[in-house]
Amino acid sequence: MDFSQVALNQGLTFLAWVTSIVLIVVAGFLIKLLIDLSKLSKNLNATSIMINTELKPTLNELNETLHTINELVKSTDKGVDNVKVVIEKVLGKTKLVSETIIGGFLKGFVAMLGLFSKK
């Protein structure tokens, strides 16, 4: 029995040493992971600050460009409406003139037919 007690003590001692070594190695990797995560968060913070400072002027320029394009489209739309009104007026007057000319031509043609048919 004495031999089994010594073997059990040596086994437990070996298990304690191996467990402590494994825990030290895992703790070392966890500390390294925490340090890397800290550096990563600092880099992300610096990147977000840089993007924020660079993006604001770009967004302002984009806003001004869109405003200018909107004004251009509005003025073009007004111009198209003005041209449309002018074309409608011209076509209305042209229609009136053509109806008058065609009406006069038809009256003249009917009168000529009347003169030729009487003879």
C-alpha atoms as an extended CHARMM CRD file, in Angstrom:
* protein
*
       119  EXT
         1         1  MET       CA              0.0000000000        0.0000000000        0.0000000000  PROA      1               0.0000000000
         2         2  ASP       CA              2.8330000000        2.2690000000        0.6410000000  PROA      2               0.0000000000
         3         3  PHE       CA              3.9500000000        2.0320000000       -2.9920000000  PROA      3               0.0000000000
         4         4  SER       CA              0.5090000000        2.9370000000       -4.3490000000  PROA      4               0.0000000000
         5         5  GLN       CA              0.3960000000        5.9890000000       -2.0570000000  PROA      5               0.0000000000
         6         6  VAL       CA              3.7430000000        7.2100000000       -3.4300000000  PROA      6               0.0000000000
         7         7  ALA       CA              2.5970000000        6.6050000000       -7.0270000000  PROA      7               0.0000000000
         8         8  LEU       CA             -0.6440000000        8.4680000000       -6.3500000000  PROA      8               0.0000000000
         9         9  ASN       CA              1.2350000000       11.4300000000       -4.8410000000  PROA      9               0.0000000000
        10        10  GLN       CA              3.6450000000       11.5770000000       -7.7890000000  PROA      10              0.0000000000
        11        11  GLY       CA              0.7270000000       11.4210000000      -10.2640000000  PROA      11              0.0000000000
        12        12  LEU       CA             -1.1290000000       14.2140000000       -8.4980000000  PROA      12              0.0000000000
        13        13  THR       CA              2.0390000000       16.3150000000       -8.3020000000  PROA      13              0.0000000000
        14        14  PHE       CA              2.6730000000       15.8220000000      -12.0140000000  PROA      14              0.0000000000
        15        15  LEU       CA             -0.9650000000       16.7280000000      -12.7920000000  PROA      15              0.0000000000
        16        16  ALA       CA             -0.6780000000       19.9020000000      -10.6920000000  PROA      16              0.0000000000
        17        17  TRP       CA              2.5230000000       20.9860000000      -12.4650000000  PROA      17              0.0000000000
        18        18  VAL       CA              1.1220000000       20.2790000000      -15.9560000000  PROA      18              0.0000000000
        19        19  THR       CA             -2.1270000000       22.0930000000      -15.1230000000  PROA      19              0.0000000000
        20        20  SER       CA             -0.2580000000       25.1480000000      -13.8300000000  PROA      20              0.0000000000
        21        21  ILE       CA              1.9650000000       25.2260000000      -16.9390000000  PROA      21              0.0000000000
        22        22  VAL       CA             -1.0750000000       24.9860000000      -19.2440000000  PROA      22              0.0000000000
        23        23  LEU       CA             -2.8520000000       27.7510000000      -17.2870000000  PROA      23              0.0000000000
        24        24  ILE       CA              0.2510000000       29.9930000000      -17.5550000000  PROA      24              0.0000000000
        25        25  VAL       CA              0.4490000000       29.4060000000      -21.3350000000  PROA      25              0.0000000000
        26        26  VAL       CA             -3.2930000000       30.1030000000      -21.7940000000  PROA      26              0.0000000000
        27        27  ALA       CA             -3.0260000000       33.2440000000      -19.6340000000  PROA      27              0.0000000000
        28        28  GLY       CA             -0.0980000000       34.4330000000      -21.7690000000  PROA      28              0.0000000000
        29        29  PHE       CA             -2.1270000000       33.9890000000      -24.9590000000  PROA      29              0.0000000000
        30        30  LEU       CA             -5.1030000000       35.7860000000      -23.4000000000  PROA      30              0.0000000000
        31        31  ILE       CA             -2.9020000000       38.7290000000      -22.4070000000  PROA      31              0.0000000000
        32        32  LYS       CA             -1.4800000000       38.8460000000      -25.9540000000  PROA      32              0.0000000000
        33        33  LEU       CA             -5.0380000000       38.7440000000      -27.3530000000  PROA      33              0.0000000000
        34        34  LEU       CA             -6.1310000000       41.6110000000      -25.1040000000  PROA      34              0.0000000000
        35        35  ILE       CA             -3.1130000000       43.7060000000      -26.1360000000  PROA      35              0.0000000000
        36        36  ASP       CA             -3.8360000000       43.0840000000      -29.8480000000  PROA      36              0.0000000000
        37        37  LEU       CA             -7.5130000000       43.9420000000      -29.3880000000  PROA      37              0.0000000000
        38        38  SER       CA             -6.5300000000       47.1750000000      -27.6530000000  PROA      38              0.0000000000
        39        39  LYS       CA             -4.2550000000       48.1370000000      -30.5680000000  PROA      39              0.0000000000
        40        40  LEU       CA             -6.9940000000       47.2340000000      -33.0340000000  PROA      40              0.0000000000
        41        41  SER       CA             -9.5490000000       49.4020000000      -31.2560000000  PROA      41              0.0000000000
        42        42  LYS       CA             -7.1090000000       52.3380000000      -31.2250000000  PROA      42              0.0000000000
        43        43  ASN       CA             -6.4910000000       51.9100000000      -34.9710000000  PROA      43              0.0000000000
        44        44  LEU       CA            -10.2230000000       51.6970000000      -35.6720000000  PROA      44              0.0000000000
        45        45  ASN       CA            -10.8120000000       54.8440000000      -33.6480000000  PROA      45              0.0000000000
        46        46  ALA       CA             -8.1050000000       56.7260000000      -35.5630000000  PROA      46              0.0000000000
        47        47  THR       CA             -9.5050000000       55.4540000000      -38.8720000000  PROA      47              0.0000000000
        48        48  SER       CA            -13.0410000000       56.5260000000      -38.0100000000  PROA      48              0.0000000000
        49        49  ILE       CA            -11.8300000000       60.0020000000      -37.0000000000  PROA      49              0.0000000000
        50        50  MET       CA             -9.9030000000       60.3280000000      -40.2700000000  PROA      50              0.0000000000
        51        51  ILE       CA            -12.8810000000       59.1550000000      -42.3320000000  PROA      51              0.0000000000
        52        52  ASN       CA            -15.1580000000       61.5620000000      -40.4850000000  PROA      52              0.0000000000
        53        53  THR       CA            -12.9000000000       64.5450000000      -41.1680000000  PROA      53              0.0000000000
        54        54  GLU       CA            -12.4420000000       63.5690000000      -44.8370000000  PROA      54              0.0000000000
        55        55  LEU       CA            -16.0750000000       62.6680000000      -45.4570000000  PROA      55              0.0000000000
        56        56  LYS       CA            -17.6810000000       65.9090000000      -44.2290000000  PROA      56              0.0000000000
        57        57  PRO       CA            -16.1920000000       68.1370000000      -46.9720000000  PROA      57              0.0000000000
        58        58  THR       CA            -17.0140000000       65.5160000000      -49.5970000000  PROA      58              0.0000000000
        59        59  LEU       CA            -20.6210000000       65.3370000000      -48.4450000000  PROA      59              0.0000000000
        60        60  ASN       CA            -20.8490000000       69.1360000000      -48.4480000000  PROA      60              0.0000000000
        61        61  GLU       CA            -19.5480000000       69.2620000000      -52.0250000000  PROA      61              0.0000000000
        62        62  LEU       CA            -21.9700000000       66.5230000000      -53.0460000000  PROA      62              0.0000000000
        63        63  ASN       CA            -24.8380000000       68.4350000000      -51.4540000000  PROA      63              0.0000000000
        64        64  GLU       CA            -23.8840000000       71.6230000000      -53.3200000000  PROA      64              0.0000000000
        65        65  THR       CA            -23.5730000000       69.6960000000      -56.5940000000  PROA      65              0.0000000000
        66        66  LEU       CA            -26.9970000000       68.1180000000      -56.1490000000  PROA      66              0.0000000000
        67        67  HSD       CA            -28.4700000000       71.5380000000      -55.3220000000  PROA      67              0.0000000000
        68        68  THR       CA            -26.9230000000       72.9880000000      -58.4930000000  PROA      68              0.0000000000
        69        69  ILE       CA            -28.2080000000       70.0990000000      -60.6040000000  PROA      69              0.0000000000
        70        70  ASN       CA            -31.6670000000       70.5310000000      -59.0760000000  PROA      70              0.0000000000
        71        71  GLU       CA            -31.6760000000       74.2310000000      -59.9670000000  PROA      71              0.0000000000
        72        72  LEU       CA            -30.4920000000       73.4190000000      -63.4980000000  PROA      72              0.0000000000
        73        73  VAL       CA            -33.2820000000       70.8690000000      -63.9390000000  PROA      73              0.0000000000
        74        74  LYS       CA            -35.8590000000       73.3390000000      -62.6320000000  PROA      74              0.0000000000
        75        75  SER       CA            -34.6910000000       76.0740000000      -65.0190000000  PROA      75              0.0000000000
        76        76  THR       CA            -34.6110000000       73.5990000000      -67.9120000000  PROA      76              0.0000000000
        77        77  ASP       CA            -38.1180000000       72.4770000000      -67.0220000000  PROA      77              0.0000000000
        78        78  LYS       CA            -39.3000000000       76.1010000000      -67.0760000000  PROA      78              0.0000000000
        79        79  GLY       CA            -37.5990000000       76.6010000000      -70.4440000000  PROA      79              0.0000000000
        80        80  VAL       CA            -39.2540000000       73.4810000000      -71.8610000000  PROA      80              0.0000000000
        81        81  ASP       CA            -42.6230000000       74.6920000000      -70.5950000000  PROA      81              0.0000000000
        82        82  ASN       CA            -42.0370000000       78.0940000000      -72.2260000000  PROA      82              0.0000000000
        83        83  VAL       CA            -41.0970000000       76.4450000000      -75.5330000000  PROA      83              0.0000000000
        84        84  LYS       CA            -44.1670000000       74.2310000000      -75.2860000000  PROA      84              0.0000000000
        85        85  VAL       CA            -46.4290000000       77.2570000000      -74.7800000000  PROA      85              0.0000000000
        86        86  VAL       CA            -44.8090000000       79.0740000000      -77.7330000000  PROA      86              0.0000000000
        87        87  ILE       CA            -45.1850000000       76.0280000000      -79.9800000000  PROA      87              0.0000000000
        88        88  GLU       CA            -48.8370000000       75.6700000000      -78.9760000000  PROA      88              0.0000000000
        89        89  LYS       CA            -49.4610000000       79.3400000000      -79.7860000000  PROA      89              0.0000000000
        90        90  VAL       CA            -47.6540000000       79.0670000000      -83.1320000000  PROA      90              0.0000000000
        91        91  LEU       CA            -49.5020000000       75.8890000000      -84.0480000000  PROA      91              0.0000000000
        92        92  GLY       CA            -52.7950000000       77.4810000000      -83.0230000000  PROA      92              0.0000000000
        93        93  LYS       CA            -52.1500000000       80.4950000000      -85.2500000000  PROA      93              0.0000000000
        94        94  THR       CA            -50.8880000000       78.2570000000      -88.0720000000  PROA      94              0.0000000000
        95        95  LYS       CA            -54.0080000000       76.1480000000      -87.7630000000  PROA      95              0.0000000000
        96        96  LEU       CA            -56.1690000000       79.2690000000      -87.9070000000  PROA      96              0.0000000000
        97        97  VAL       CA            -54.3000000000       80.5760000000      -90.9730000000  PROA      97              0.0000000000
        98        98  SER       CA            -54.3990000000       77.1950000000      -92.7350000000  PROA      98              0.0000000000
        99        99  GLU       CA            -58.1160000000       76.8200000000      -92.0060000000  PROA      99              0.0000000000
       100       100  THR       CA            -58.7000000000       80.2810000000      -93.4370000000  PROA      100             0.0000000000
       101       101  ILE       CA            -56.6250000000       79.5420000000      -96.5410000000  PROA      101             0.0000000000
       102       102  ILE       CA            -58.2250000000       76.1320000000      -97.0770000000  PROA      102             0.0000000000
       103       103  GLY       CA            -61.6800000000       77.5720000000      -96.4320000000  PROA      103             0.0000000000
       104       104  GLY       CA            -61.0400000000       80.3570000000      -98.9660000000  PROA      104             0.0000000000
       105       105  PHE       CA            -59.6480000000       77.8850000000     -101.4660000000  PROA      105             0.0000000000
       106       106  LEU       CA            -62.6930000000       75.6390000000     -101.0720000000  PROA      106             0.0000000000
       107       107  LYS       CA            -65.0710000000       78.5980000000     -101.4590000000  PROA      107             0.0000000000
       108       108  GLY       CA            -63.2100000000       79.6480000000     -104.5770000000  PROA      108             0.0000000000
       109       109  PHE       CA            -63.2330000000       76.1110000000     -105.9330000000  PROA      109             0.0000000000
       110       110  VAL       CA            -66.9720000000       75.7540000000     -105.2720000000  PROA      110             0.0000000000
       111       111  ALA       CA            -67.5610000000       79.1230000000     -106.9340000000  PROA      111             0.0000000000
       112       112  MET       CA            -65.5300000000       78.0630000000     -109.9900000000  PROA      112             0.0000000000
       113       113  LEU       CA            -67.4230000000       74.7900000000     -110.1560000000  PROA      113             0.0000000000
       114       114  GLY       CA            -70.6320000000       76.7330000000     -109.9460000000  PROA      114             0.0000000000
       115       115  LEU       CA            -69.5410000000       78.9690000000     -112.8200000000  PROA      115             0.0000000000
       116       116  PHE       CA            -68.4280000000       76.0720000000     -114.9870000000  PROA      116             0.0000000000
       117       117  SER       CA            -71.4620000000       73.9310000000     -114.2230000000  PROA      117             0.0000000000
       118       118  LYS       CA            -73.8760000000       76.7450000000     -115.2370000000  PROA      118             0.0000000000
       119       119  LYS       CA            -72.4280000000       76.9970000000     -118.6990000000  PROA      119             0.0000000000
